[in-house]
Amino acid sequence: MSTPSYALRDSMTMLRRNLKHAQRYPSMTISVVAMPILMLLLFVYVFGGALGNGIGGASAANGHGGYVNYVAPGIILMAATSGAVATAVSVCTDMTEGIINRFRTMAISRGSVLTGHVVGSVIQTMLSLVLVIGVALAVGFRPHATPLGWIAAIGLLALLAFGLTWLAAAMGLVAKTVESASNAPMPLTFLPFLGSAFVPPESMPAGIRWFAEYQPFTPINETLRGLLMGTPIGNSALAAVAWCVGLALAGYLWARAAFRRSVQR
């Protein structure tokens, strides 16, 4: 068997290990999924009427029923970022509880450890997105996406989850404790708040507006909203894909370097 075949076999073994951990200890997964759902309910039923009137257009005409079509893509995006917390905690747990030392004594591909974490987390994130989208549909979200639009939206979310998961894996590798690992990815989860997820950047003060327009999650959110609602996307799609690829590359290089340093100690 060739070296790539061994690496693929070991990666699949680590993937099964991480999926079994998620199945046996679902508390982290549940908490990650619960937050976007609670935010969706809060913004639709508590703030939806006021924010919908402030945005204007169809949102103003239909109150919170119209605002849900604006905010749901942002909540879905937030759900895609939430899996980063679970990844960082899982990786840090492996690094601090001694299992990596046991893996060193075994004839397994070193890269398979991180690959299993990343692929397992992306699978869990995509499954949680199904639940969040289901709740959004139940509270009145009415997308107008074509089948091709849905495929593109799912692909964008998967690419974003992949990039953020590599970043979270790197954060888990450099964290000293599980508690610090759980806190490190939180800015990624709440960064959509300072974008176009809940209100248009045009409604923000000048300094915050500039940040909202140029931070990575705004073009990603505008692309996702356009794909799901059938509205024009413009140049947002290219910027969104570039940000996702850049996050994935930066996270992968950081995680690989941090993992190499950790196993050489």
Protein Blocks (a to p, Z undefined) as FASTA:
>chain_A
ZZklmmmmmmmmmmmmmmmmmmmmmmlmmmmmmmmmmmmmmmmmmmmmmmmmmngpjllm
nommlmmmmmmmmmmmmmmmmmmmmmmmmmmmmmmnopmmmmmmpccdfklmmmmmmmmm
mmmmmmmmmmmmmmmmmnopacfbdfklmmmmmmmmmmmmmmmmmmmmmmmmmpmbfklm
mmmmmmmmmmmmmmcklbcfklpcfklmmmmmmmmklmmmmmmmmmmnopafbjmlmmmm
mmmmmmmmmmmmmmmmmmmmmmmZZ
